[in-house]
Amino acid sequence: MADDPAYEKGLQKAYRLLAVRARSEKELRAKLQEKKFDGRTLDRIVARLYESGYLNDEAFARQWARRLAGDRLAGNRRIEISLLEKGIDRTTCQRVLAEIRQDLPERQAIRQIIGKKLKGDKLLRQDARGKRSLAQHLMIRGFAPDLIFEMIREAEGGYQDDDGQSD
């Protein structure tokens, strides 16, 4: 392979990009295309990275979704849109979302966001405008409207712990 300098240069560039953070195939191809590598060279580079295990869209999707769900407290809609933009197919998106939601359900994420936004204040003390603002914030984060309104109603009544005690 040393007889093809474009391939070697592209492969080194790909390794550097993947050392910074995991990337999807689509992202990696776009970055390498910016550097003017041709399609045949890109195909060879991508094939080599898959063979060596440096490129794996499913592992990338799982890692990206966990980051968005856990660190950013994003909803399923936002996570799925982000994954689709990165070139991950819808089936993989749904499978990965199902896996990560076993660890951090959307309801739990919404509770955390509500807790942070209210900073200990009771939702009952919020006026309609405050509740609407909270709902909009949650929608922007990618949560489904029906789940948002259900969780806001639940927060107004005080959350019930698993042992039946309220907050």
N, C-alpha and C positions, 0 to 999 in steps of 0.2 A: 504494500500500500504506500510505501515511501516514494514510489514513482509518481504519485499524484499529489502535488503540493497543495492544491485547493482543498482536497479531501482532508489532508493532515491539518491544515490551518483551520478548517471548519470544525473538525473533531476537537481540536484544542479549545476553540472558542466555545463549543458546546459544553465541554467539561467545565470551563470557567463559569459559564452561565448556570450550570447545574450545581456548582459548588456554592453559589450565592444562595439559591433556594431551589426547591423542587419546582419543576415546570411541566405543563402538559405538552404533548407533542405539538399542538397547534401554536402554543406560545413560543416554543423553541424554534419551530420552523419560521415563524414571523421574525424573530430576532435574527436568525441566520440569513433570511431573505433581505433584511435591511443591510446586511454586509455584502450583498450581491453574490451570494453563492447560488449556483444554478440548481434546477430541480433534480437532476440526476445525482449531483453531489449531495444534496439534502437528503434524498432517499437513502443513499448509502450510509450517511451519518446517522440518520434516525434508526435504520435497521441495526447498525452496530450498537447503538445505545440501548435498544430493546434487548438485543442478544446478551449484552453485558449486564443488564439489570439496572442501568442508570436512568432509564426512561420507562415509566410505568404509569399510564394514565389512571388506572384504578387506585393505585397507592397514592398518587398525587391528589385525586379527588377526595379520598378519605382524609388525608392530611389537611387539605384546604377546607373541607367542610367542618372538620373538628375545630379548626382555628376560628372559623366564622361563628360556629355555634357556641363554643366554649369561651373564647376570648372576647368576641364582639357581641355575643348574645343575639345573633341574627336569627330570623325566622326561616322556615323552610323555603318560602318563596324566594327570598333574597339569596339564599345559599344555592338554590337550583339555578337561578338566573346567572349567578356568578360562575357556576360550573359550566353551564351551557356556553357562556361567552368564552370560556377557556377551552372549548372544543370537546368537552366530555359529553358523551351521548346520554340521552334522557334515561335509559334503563339503568345505566351505572349511577346516575344522579339519584334516582329513586332508591336503589339498593344501598348506597352509601348513607343517604338520609335516614333510612330505616335503622341502619346500624348505629349511627351516632345518636339518634333520638332515644335509644335504649339507655344511654348514659346520661343524657341531658334532655328530658322531654321539653317540648315547647312551653308547656304550662309552667314548668319550673323556671325557664328563662324569663317568661313574662313576669312572674312573681319577683324575680331578682330586679328586673328593670323597674317595675312599679315601686319596689322598695327603695331603689336608688333615687328615682325621680321625686318621691315624696319625702325622703329623708326622715322617716319615722312619723311624719304627719299622717293622720287618718284620711283615707279617701273620702269619707263622709264629709269632711270639712271643705273639700274641693267644690267649687261651683261648677255649673255646666260647662263653662268655658275651659276650666282646668281639666275636666274629664275629657273634653273634646281634644284638647291639646295632647293629653296623654295617649288617647286613642290614635291620633295622627302620628305621634312619635313611634308607636308600636307598628303601625302600618308601614311606615318608612323602613322600619327594620325587617319587614318581610313577613309579618305574622298575618294570618287570615282574620278578616274582620269579625266573623262570627265567634272565633276563639277570643279575640280581644275583648269584645263586649261581654262575653261570658266571664272572663277573668276579672274585668272591671266590676261587674255585678258581684262576683265572689269576693273581691277585695273590699267592697262597700260593706259586706256583711262580716268581714273578718275571715281570714283563711282558717280552715280547719286542719289541724295536724292529723297524722295518721291515727293518733290515739283519741281523736275526737275533741281535743282542746283547741280553742281559738287562740290566735296570736295576741 
